Amino acid sequence: MPGIEQLSILMPISFGAVIINTMPIWLAELADHRQVSEPLAGGLGSLVLLTAAVACAVPARRKAGLFVRLCIPMALLVLALGERLSIIFIGLTCILLGAAFGFVTKRALHALQQEGDPLKLVSAALSIGLGFSFVIYLVLSASSLRVLWILVTASVCLLLVRPQNTPKTIRCQRHESTIDLPLGYVPFFIMMGAYWSFLELYGQSISPQGGMATWLLFSLVTGAIGSFVAGLIPPRHWRRVQAIALLAAVLTGAASYIAPHMDFLGFTIVANGFFLFLFFPIYIASRQDRAPMAMASYLLGFAFGGLVGAFVLQIAGYPGLGLAILASGFIAVLSGPNGLFHRS
C-alpha cells in the first residue's frame, strides 16, 4: 500500500493520463455545444496541453496548494455545464484547466526526486490512469453518461491527498530553464500526437464499415501493460529499453499509415500503445531531477501534433505522414545532448 507521499505523486500522474486519453471524447462533448465546431474543439484541446506544458516548464514560485488542485474539478465542472457560455469563457476555462494540471503535475514530478524507485511509481501511475480510461470508455459505451461528469467526479481524488513538501536541499539541486527541455524528443512527441490524431480518419479510408473503435480501446490495455512492464526494468537496462521502445513506436506508427486493411492497422495500433508506454515511464524516471521538463516536452509535442500532422497530410498524404513519424524517432535517438546515445 503506497504511503501519503507516494499517493501525492501517483494521483496527479494517473489523473493526467485519464485527462489526455479521454480527450477525444470530452472534446467531442464540447463540440456538441452550438458555438464550438469540431476544429475549434481540437484547438481547445491543444490549448489545454500547451498551457500545461508551459506550467510544467516555468519555474514554480508557489506550491501547488489546495486552490490549484481545486481549479481542476472547477474547470471541468464549468466545461460540463458550459453549453450556454461564450467561446471566450470556454477558452479561458481550458487555459485554467491546463495551467492547474501542469502545476499539479510539476509538483508531483518534483517529489520524484525523493523516491528511491521512481520508475515503479511512474509505471504504476500510468497503468492505473490507462486502466481507468479503459473503464470510462466501457461505461460510456453502455450508458448515457457524459465523460465530463465522470472526470469532475474523479478529479475530487486530487483534493484528498495533500502534497508533501519537497525538502529545500532537493528543490535547489538544479535551477530549471528552457535549456533543460529535452528538445530532441519534441519532434517525436509531435509526430506521436499526429499519429493518434488521424488514425480514425485513415481507418475510415481503408474500411468504411468501421472497426477502429475496438482497436483504439484495446490500445489502452496494451499501453497499461507496456507501462507495467517498464516498471520491471532494472536501471542498468533503462537506456537500451528506452531506445528499443522508441524505435518500435515509430516503426509501428509508420506502418499504420501504409496498412492495407483494418486487421493489420489494428495490430499496429495496439503494438504502438504498448511500445509508447513502455518508453514513456523510463523517459520520465531516467530524468528524475528534470522530470517536469521532460513532461513539458511531451505535452508541448502533443499540443502541436494535430496541426503539424494536418500540414504533413496536406503536402505528402498518409505515406508522407508515416515517413515523418519514422524520421522523428531517429531524430530523438541521434540528436544532441538529449539523444538516447548521449549522457542525460
Phi, psi and chi 1 to 4 in degrees:
 res  aa     phi    psi   chi1   chi2   chi3   chi4
   1 MET       -  122.3 -161.1   59.4 -170.1      -
   2 PRO   -67.0  148.6   22.1  -30.8      -      -
   3 GLY   -80.1  178.7      -      -      -      -
   4 ILE   -58.6  -43.0  -64.1  -62.7      -      -
   5 GLU   -61.3  -42.2  -65.0   84.8   -4.2      -
   6 GLN   -71.6  -37.1  -67.8  179.2  -38.5      -
   7 LEU   -63.3  -33.4  -77.9  174.7      -      -
   8 SER   -69.0  -18.3   68.5      -      -      -
   9 ILE   -92.6  -44.7  -60.6  171.2      -      -
  10 LEU   -64.9  -44.6 -172.3  145.7      -      -
  11 MET   -63.8  -48.7  -77.4 -171.6  175.3      -
  12 PRO   -62.6  -39.6  -23.8   34.7      -      -
  13 ILE   -67.9  -41.8  -63.4  174.8      -      -
  14 SER   -61.9  -46.0  -65.5      -      -      -
  15 PHE   -67.9  -35.0 -172.8   72.9      -      -
  16 GLY   -60.3  -39.9      -      -      -      -
  17 ALA   -63.3  -36.5      -      -      -      -
  18 VAL   -67.3  -45.9  173.7      -      -      -
  19 ILE   -56.2  -46.3  -74.9  -79.5      -      -
  20 ILE   -72.3  -42.0  -68.0  172.3      -      -
  21 ASN   -79.0  -16.9  -76.3  -76.4      -      -
  22 THR  -100.5    5.2   59.4      -      -      -
  23 MET   -56.0  -41.6 -173.3  172.5  -80.7      -
  24 PRO   -57.1  -34.1  -25.2   34.4      -      -
  25 ILE   -78.1  -45.4  -60.6 -176.1      -      -
  26 TRP   -73.4  -24.4   60.7  -96.8      -      -
  27 LEU   -69.3  -36.8  -71.5  178.9      -      -
  28 ALA   -63.2  -36.1      -      -      -      -
  29 GLU   -65.4  -39.1  -74.0 -171.6    5.8      -
  30 LEU   -62.9  -36.7  -73.0 -177.2      -      -
  31 ALA   -69.1  -13.8      -      -      -      -
  32 ASP   -72.0  -20.4  -71.7  -19.7      -      -
  33 HIS   -67.6  141.5  -61.3  174.4      -      -
  34 ARG   -60.6  -32.0  -75.9  173.8  -63.1  177.9
  35 GLN   -91.0    0.6   69.7  -88.2   32.7      -
  36 VAL  -117.0  112.3 -179.1      -      -      -
  37 SER   -81.5  168.3   63.5      -      -      -
  38 GLU   -62.1  -46.2  -73.1 -170.8   12.0      -
  39 PRO   -61.1  -36.9  -23.2   34.2      -      -
  40 LEU   -68.1  -37.2 -174.5   54.8      -      -
  41 ALA   -62.0  -41.3      -      -      -      -
  42 GLY   -61.2  -38.8      -      -      -      -
  43 GLY   -65.2  -36.2      -      -      -      -
  44 LEU   -66.0  -37.8  -68.5  172.3      -      -
  45 GLY   -62.5  -43.7      -      -      -      -
  46 SER   -63.1  -34.8  -65.5      -      -      -
  47 LEU   -64.3  -40.6 -174.4   61.8      -      -
  48 VAL   -61.1  -48.2  170.7      -      -      -
  49 LEU   -67.0  -40.6  -66.3  176.0      -      -
  50 LEU   -65.5  -43.1 -177.4   58.9      -      -
  51 THR   -64.9  -39.0  -50.4      -      -      -
  52 ALA   -64.2  -39.3      -      -      -      -
  53 ALA   -62.4  -43.7      -      -      -      -
  54 VAL   -63.4  -43.0  171.7      -      -      -
  55 ALA   -63.4  -35.3      -      -      -      -
  56 CYS   -70.2  -34.0  -92.8      -      -      -
  57 ALA   -85.7  -32.5      -      -      -      -
  58 VAL   -76.6  148.4  -61.2      -      -      -
  59 PRO   -60.3  132.7  -21.7   32.3      -      -
  60 ALA   -82.9  122.0      -      -      -      -
  61 ARG   -87.3  -26.4  -60.3  -65.0  178.4 -171.7
  62 ARG  -133.1  162.3  -60.4 -174.4  176.1 -148.5
  63 LYS   -72.4  154.4  -60.9 -176.2 -140.9  177.8
  64 ALA   -81.9   81.4      -      -      -      -
  65 GLY   -82.7 -166.3      -      -      -      -
  66 LEU   -59.0  -39.5  178.3   62.3      -      -
  67 PHE   -60.7  -44.0  174.0   74.1      -      -
  68 VAL   -65.1  -42.5  175.0      -      -      -
  69 ARG   -66.0  -33.3  -74.2  178.3  -75.4  138.0
  70 LEU   -67.8  -27.6 -174.9   60.7      -      -
  71 CYS   -61.7  -28.5  -74.4      -      -      -
  72 ILE   -68.2  -56.4  -65.8  176.5      -      -
  73 PRO   -63.2  -31.9   17.5  -29.3      -      -
  74 MET   -66.4  -43.0  -68.3  -58.5  -63.6      -
  75 ALA   -65.1  -42.1      -      -      -      -
  76 LEU   -64.5  -36.9  -70.4  168.5      -      -
  77 LEU   -64.1  -42.3 -179.0   62.7      -      -
  78 VAL   -62.0  -43.0  169.0      -      -      -
  79 LEU   -64.5  -36.8  -66.2  178.1      -      -
  80 ALA   -67.0  -31.7      -      -      -      -
  81 LEU  -101.4    6.6  -64.8  170.8      -      -
  82 GLY   -86.3   22.1      -      -      -      -
  83 GLU   -62.0  -30.5 -171.4  166.5   -7.2      -
  84 ARG  -102.8    6.9  -62.6 -174.2  179.1 -179.9
  85 LEU   -82.6  155.2  -62.0  176.0      -      -
  86 SER   -71.5  156.7   70.0      -      -      -
  87 ILE   -64.6  -30.5 -172.8   58.3      -      -
  88 ILE   -65.1  -42.8  -66.5  176.3      -      -
  89 PHE   -67.3  -38.1 -166.3   81.5      -      -
  90 ILE   -64.1  -40.9  -69.1  174.8      -      -
  91 GLY   -62.6  -42.6      -      -      -      -
  92 LEU   -64.5  -35.6  -69.0  173.5      -      -
  93 THR   -66.0  -39.4  -57.1      -      -      -
  94 CYS   -64.4  -36.8  -73.8      -      -      -
  95 ILE   -63.8  -44.0  -69.1  173.8      -      -
  96 LEU   -62.0  -43.5  176.0   64.3      -      -
  97 LEU   -61.0  -46.1  174.5   62.2      -      -
  98 GLY   -64.1  -43.0      -      -      -      -
  99 ALA   -64.4  -45.4      -      -      -      -
 100 ALA   -64.6  -44.1      -      -      -      -
 101 PHE   -59.5  -42.6  166.9   40.9      -      -
 102 GLY   -66.0  -43.9      -      -      -      -
 103 PHE   -67.8  -40.3  -81.2  121.1      -      -
 104 VAL   -65.6  -41.3  168.4      -      -      -
 105 THR   -65.1  -41.4  -57.8      -      -      -
 106 LYS   -60.3  -42.7 -178.4 -174.5 -179.1   79.2
 107 ARG   -61.7  -43.5  173.7   82.0  169.6  161.4
 108 ALA   -65.5  -40.4      -      -      -      -
 109 LEU   -71.2  -32.5  -67.0  174.5      -      -
 110 HIS   -60.0  -38.4  -93.6  -48.9      -      -
 111 ALA   -68.1  -16.1      -      -      -      -
 112 LEU   -60.6  -24.9  -83.9  179.5      -      -
 113 GLN   -62.4  -19.9  -62.4  175.7   52.0      -
 114 GLN   -91.7   -6.1  -57.0  174.4   69.9      -
 115 GLU   -91.5  135.1  -68.1  -61.2  -41.6      -
 116 GLY   -75.4  -24.7      -      -      -      -
 117 ASP  -133.2   73.8 -163.8  -13.6      -      -
 118 PRO   -64.4  -31.6   24.3  -34.3      -      -
 119 LEU   -62.8  -43.0  179.0   55.9      -      -
 120 LYS   -63.3  -36.4  -79.2 -167.4  175.9  177.5
 121 LEU   -70.5  -46.1 -163.7   54.7      -      -
 122 VAL   -63.7  -42.5  174.4      -      -      -
 123 SER   -58.9  -47.1  167.6      -      -      -
 124 ALA   -64.2  -41.8      -      -      -      -
 125 ALA   -61.9  -44.7      -      -      -      -
 126 LEU   -69.6  -38.5  -70.5  173.2      -      -
 127 SER   -61.6  -42.5  -65.5      -      -      -
 128 ILE   -64.1  -44.9  -67.7  168.9      -      -
 129 GLY   -62.3  -43.5      -      -      -      -
 130 LEU   -67.7  -40.5  -70.3  165.4      -      -
 131 GLY   -63.1  -41.8      -      -      -      -
 132 PHE   -66.7  -36.5 -171.6   62.3      -      -
 133 SER   -61.1  -41.8  -60.8      -      -      -
 134 PHE   -59.7  -44.5  178.0   77.1      -      -
 135 VAL   -62.6  -40.7  170.8      -      -      -
 136 ILE   -60.4  -44.8  -72.4  175.7      -      -
 137 TYR   -60.3  -41.4  -83.3   89.8      -      -
 138 LEU   -64.9  -43.5  -69.2 -178.3      -      -
 139 VAL   -61.6  -43.8  168.8      -      -      -
 140 LEU   -64.8  -35.0  -67.0  174.3      -      -
 141 SER   -71.5  -20.8   67.4      -      -      -
 142 ALA  -108.5    4.4      -      -      -      -
 143 SER  -148.7  177.2   69.5      -      -      -
 144 SER  -103.1   16.5   58.2      -      -      -
 145 LEU   -65.0  154.8  -68.4  174.8      -      -
 146 ARG  -104.0  139.4  -66.6  174.7   67.2   85.5
 147 VAL   -66.3  -31.7   69.6      -      -      -
 148 LEU   -63.8  -35.0  -80.5  168.1      -      -
 149 TRP   -69.3  -36.0  -73.9  110.8      -      -
 150 ILE   -64.0  -42.0  -63.3  175.3      -      -
 151 LEU   -67.3  -37.8  -66.3  177.5      -      -
 152 VAL   -59.7  -46.5  169.5      -      -      -
 153 THR   -64.2  -45.3  -55.8      -      -      -
 154 ALA   -66.0  -32.4      -      -      -      -
 155 SER   -68.6  -15.3   65.0      -      -      -
 156 VAL   -61.5  -25.5  173.7      -      -      -
 157 CYS   -59.5  -26.5   71.7      -      -      -
 158 LEU   -69.1  -20.3  -61.7  175.6      -      -
 159 LEU   -88.2  -12.7  -53.9  178.3      -      -
 160 LEU   -83.9  -24.1  -59.1 -179.9      -      -
 161 VAL  -116.9  124.1  177.2      -      -      -
 162 ARG   -84.6  125.5 -179.3  178.9  178.1 -179.4
 163 PRO   -59.6  139.1  -20.4   31.2      -      -
 164 GLN   -80.6  148.2  -59.6  -61.4  -61.5      -
 165 ASN   -68.4  133.5  -70.1  -33.1      -      -
 166 THR   -82.2  127.3  -55.5      -      -      -
 167 PRO   -54.3  140.8  -25.0   33.3      -      -
 168 LYS   -59.1  -34.4 -171.8  174.3 -178.0 -179.7
 169 THR   -64.1  -32.5   54.2      -      -      -
 170 ILE   -79.1  -41.3  -66.4  178.6      -      -
 171 ARG   -59.0  -31.8  -74.5 -160.0  -53.9  -91.6
 172 CYS   -94.5    7.9  -63.7      -      -      -
 173 GLN   -61.9  -37.1  -82.1 -179.1   -6.3      -
 174 ARG  -149.6  148.4   86.4 -175.8  -92.5  124.7
 175 HIS   -98.7  119.8  -61.1  -76.4      -      -
 176 GLU   -74.8  145.5  -67.7  170.5  -17.9      -
 177 SER  -151.9  174.2   70.1      -      -      -
 178 THR   -64.0  -16.5   52.9      -      -      -
 179 ILE   -63.6  -30.0  -64.0  173.8      -      -
 180 ASP   -78.1  -11.6  -64.2  -40.2      -      -
 181 LEU   -68.3  122.2 -167.1   67.8      -      -
 182 PRO   -73.7   78.8    0.0   10.5      -      -
 183 LEU   -63.5  -26.4  -64.9  175.4      -      -
 184 GLY   -61.8  -21.9      -      -      -      -
 185 TYR   -91.9  -13.4  -70.5   95.6      -      -
 186 VAL   -59.4  -45.4  171.9      -      -      -
 187 PRO   -58.8  -38.1  -25.3   35.0      -      -
 188 PHE   -63.1  -45.8  167.4   67.2      -      -
 189 PHE   -69.3  -34.4  -70.4  130.9      -      -
 190 ILE   -59.9  -47.3  -73.6  175.0      -      -
 191 MET   -73.8  -27.2  -64.3  -40.8  -58.9      -
 192 MET   -67.8  -38.6  -77.8  -66.1   98.7      -
 193 GLY   -61.9  -42.3      -      -      -      -
 194 ALA   -64.5  -39.9      -      -      -      -
 195 TYR   -56.1  -51.4  169.4   75.6      -      -
 196 TRP   -74.2  -23.0  -70.2  100.5      -      -
 197 SER   -70.1  -33.1  -65.0      -      -      -
 198 PHE  -113.5    8.3  -64.7   98.0      -      -
 199 LEU   -61.1  -46.1  -86.4  176.4      -      -
 200 GLU   -64.7  -38.8 -168.3  158.8   -6.4      -
 201 LEU   -63.3  -44.1 -167.2   61.2      -      -
 202 TYR   -66.6  -39.8  179.8   70.8      -      -
 203 GLY   -58.6  -39.6      -      -      -      -
 204 GLN   -65.9  -30.7  -69.7  173.0   -1.6      -
 205 SER   -72.0  -26.4   72.7      -      -      -
 206 ILE  -105.8  -14.9   63.0  171.9      -      -
 207 SER  -149.4   83.0  179.5      -      -      -
 208 PRO   -59.8  -21.3  -21.7   32.6      -      -
 209 GLN   -76.3   -5.2   65.5  -91.5   27.5      -
 210 GLY    97.7 -162.5      -      -      -      -
 211 GLY   115.8  -10.3      -      -      -      -
 212 MET   -68.5  -34.8  -82.9  -66.9  -65.2      -
 213 ALA   -58.8  -40.8      -      -      -      -
 214 THR   -65.3  -44.0  -58.9      -      -      -
 215 TRP   -64.7  -42.0  -69.1  110.7      -      -
 216 LEU   -64.2  -37.0  -69.1  170.9      -      -
 217 LEU   -63.8  -44.5 -174.1   61.7      -      -
 218 PHE   -75.5  -14.6  -81.1  100.7      -      -
 219 SER   -66.5  -26.7   70.9      -      -      -
 220 LEU   -66.9  -37.1  -67.6  172.9      -      -
 221 VAL   -67.1  -48.0  176.7      -      -      -
 222 THR   -67.6  -30.4   56.4      -      -      -
 223 GLY   -64.3  -43.1      -      -      -      -
 224 ALA   -63.4  -39.1      -      -      -      -
 225 ILE   -64.7  -44.4  -65.6  170.5      -      -
 226 GLY   -60.0  -41.5      -      -      -      -
 227 SER   -65.6  -40.4 -177.4      -      -      -
 228 PHE   -62.7  -44.6  173.9   78.7      -      -
 229 VAL   -61.4  -38.7  170.8      -      -      -
 230 ALA   -57.2  -36.5      -      -      -      -
 231 GLY   -67.3  -12.0      -      -      -      -
 232 LEU   -95.3   -5.2  -55.4  177.1      -      -
 233 ILE   -79.4  125.5  -53.9  -61.7      -      -
 234 PRO   -70.1  151.0   19.9  -27.4      -      -
 235 PRO   -54.1  -33.5  -27.5   34.9      -      -
 236 ARG   -67.0  -16.8   65.3 -178.7 -178.9  -82.9
 237 HIS  -105.1    1.6  -63.9  -48.7      -      -
 238 TRP   -56.1  -51.2  -76.9    4.4      -      -
 239 ARG   -62.4  -42.5 -175.9  174.7  -66.4  -82.9
 240 ARG   -66.4  -46.4 -177.1 -179.5  -56.4  167.0
 241 VAL   -65.6  -37.8  173.4      -      -      -
 242 GLN   -60.8  -44.4 -174.7 -178.1  -10.9      -
 243 ALA   -65.1  -44.7      -      -      -      -
 244 ILE   -63.1  -44.6  -67.9  170.8      -      -
 245 ALA   -64.5  -41.4      -      -      -      -
 246 LEU   -62.7  -46.4 -174.0  147.9      -      -
 247 LEU   -66.3  -36.6  -69.2  175.4      -      -
 248 ALA   -66.0  -35.8      -      -      -      -
 249 ALA   -64.3  -42.9      -      -      -      -
 250 VAL   -74.7  -31.3  -65.2      -      -      -
 251 LEU   -66.5  -44.8  -75.5  169.4      -      -
 252 THR   -69.2  -34.2   53.8      -      -      -
 253 GLY   -65.0  -44.5      -      -      -      -
 254 ALA   -64.8  -39.2      -      -      -      -
 255 ALA   -64.1  -31.1      -      -      -      -
 256 SER   -58.3  -39.0  -67.2      -      -      -
 257 TYR   -89.5    8.8  -75.1  104.5      -      -
 258 ILE  -124.4   12.6   57.5  170.8      -      -
 259 ALA   -63.0  130.6      -      -      -      -
 260 PRO   -81.6  -21.3   28.9  -33.0      -      -
 261 HIS  -151.0  169.9   49.6   76.0      -      -
 262 MET   -65.5  -37.8 -179.4   56.7   71.7      -
 263 ASP   -62.5  -43.1  -72.0  -18.7      -      -
 264 PHE   -66.8  -41.7 -176.1   81.1      -      -
 265 LEU   -60.2  -44.7  174.8   58.7      -      -
 266 GLY   -61.4  -40.4      -      -      -      -
 267 PHE   -62.0  -42.9  172.8   77.6      -      -
 268 THR   -67.4  -32.6   61.2      -      -      -
 269 ILE   -66.4  -48.8  -69.9  170.3      -      -
 270 VAL   -69.2  -32.6  -63.8      -      -      -
 271 ALA   -67.3  -40.9      -      -      -      -
 272 ASN   -63.2  -40.2 -174.4  -87.2      -      -
 273 GLY   -58.7  -41.8      -      -      -      -
 274 PHE   -63.9  -50.5  174.2   83.0      -      -
 275 PHE   -71.8  -34.8  -71.4  115.9      -      -
 276 LEU   -63.4  -40.7 -178.7   58.7      -      -
 277 PHE   -90.2   -6.4  -77.5   97.2      -      -
 278 LEU   -74.7  -38.2  176.1   61.5      -      -
 279 PHE   -70.6  -46.0  160.0   82.1      -      -
 280 PHE   -65.3  -44.9 -169.9   66.6      -      -
 281 PRO   -61.2  -37.5  -21.3   33.0      -      -
 282 ILE   -68.0  -38.5  -57.6  174.4      -      -
 283 TYR   -58.0  -43.3  164.4   75.5      -      -
 284 ILE   -73.3  -49.9  -66.6  -67.2      -      -
 285 ALA   -66.6  -32.4      -      -      -      -
 286 SER   -74.3  -10.5   62.5      -      -      -
 287 ARG  -115.6   48.5  -68.9  155.9 -179.0   80.3
 288 GLN   -53.0  -42.5 -172.2  175.1    1.7      -
 289 ASP   -84.0   -5.5   61.5  -24.2      -      -
 290 ARG  -127.3   23.5  -68.2  169.2  -73.4  172.7
 291 ALA   -57.4  -40.5      -      -      -      -
 292 PRO   -60.0  -37.6  -26.1   36.8      -      -
 293 MET   -70.9  -35.2  -57.3  -55.7  -72.0      -
 294 ALA   -63.9  -41.6      -      -      -      -
 295 MET   -66.2  -38.6 -179.7   64.3   79.0      -
 296 ALA   -60.5  -39.2      -      -      -      -
 297 SER   -61.2  -42.6  178.2      -      -      -
 298 TYR   -63.3  -49.6  164.2   78.8      -      -
 299 LEU   -64.8  -39.5  -66.1  168.5      -      -
 300 LEU   -61.5  -44.4 -177.0   65.8      -      -
 301 GLY   -62.6  -49.3      -      -      -      -
 302 PHE   -66.6  -27.9  -91.9   72.6      -      -
 303 ALA   -62.4  -33.9      -      -      -      -
 304 PHE  -101.6    1.4  -71.5  103.8      -      -
 305 GLY   -58.3  -48.0      -      -      -      -
 306 GLY   -63.0  -42.5      -      -      -      -
 307 LEU   -65.5  -48.7 -178.8   62.3      -      -
 308 VAL   -65.2  -40.8  173.7      -      -      -
 309 GLY   -61.4  -40.6      -      -      -      -
 310 ALA   -63.3  -38.2      -      -      -      -
 311 PHE   -64.7  -45.5  178.8   73.5      -      -
 312 VAL   -63.9  -42.2  173.6      -      -      -
 313 LEU   -60.6  -39.9  -86.1  178.9      -      -
 314 GLN   -63.4  -36.1 -170.4   69.6   26.7      -
 315 ILE   -86.5  -45.2  -65.7  175.5      -      -
 316 ALA  -124.4   -0.7      -      -      -      -
 317 GLY    72.3 -169.7      -      -      -      -
 318 TYR   -65.4  -39.9  -71.7  114.6      -      -
 319 PRO   -61.1  -36.8  -24.9   35.4      -      -
 320 GLY   -66.0  -36.4      -      -      -      -
 321 LEU   -64.9  -42.5 -179.3   58.5      -      -
 322 GLY   -61.6  -41.0      -      -      -      -
 323 LEU   -66.1  -39.6 -173.3   61.2      -      -
 324 ALA   -64.8  -38.6      -      -      -      -
 325 ILE   -61.5  -45.5  -69.2  168.8      -      -
 326 LEU   -62.0  -45.1 -170.8   62.5      -      -
 327 ALA   -62.9  -35.5      -      -      -      -
 328 SER   -63.7  -32.3   70.4      -      -      -
 329 GLY   -68.0  -40.5      -      -      -      -
 330 PHE   -71.5  -29.8  -73.1   94.4      -      -
 331 ILE   -62.3  -44.9  -69.3  172.1      -      -
 332 ALA   -64.4  -37.8      -      -      -      -
 333 VAL   -71.9  -34.6  168.4      -      -      -
 334 LEU  -105.5  -16.8  -61.2  172.4      -      -
 335 SER   -85.7  135.5   66.9      -      -      -
 336 GLY    46.6 -163.4      -      -      -      -
 337 PRO   -70.7  -13.9   25.2  -33.4      -      -
 338 ASN   -91.5   -4.1  -61.6  -50.1      -      -
 339 GLY   -70.0  161.9      -      -      -      -
 340 LEU   -71.0  -18.1  -70.6  170.6      -      -
 341 PHE   -95.2   13.6  -66.5  157.6      -      -
 342 HIS  -125.6  163.0  -63.8  -95.2      -      -
 343 ARG   -69.3  131.6 -170.9  178.8 -179.3   85.0
 344 SER   -81.1      -  -65.4      -      -      -
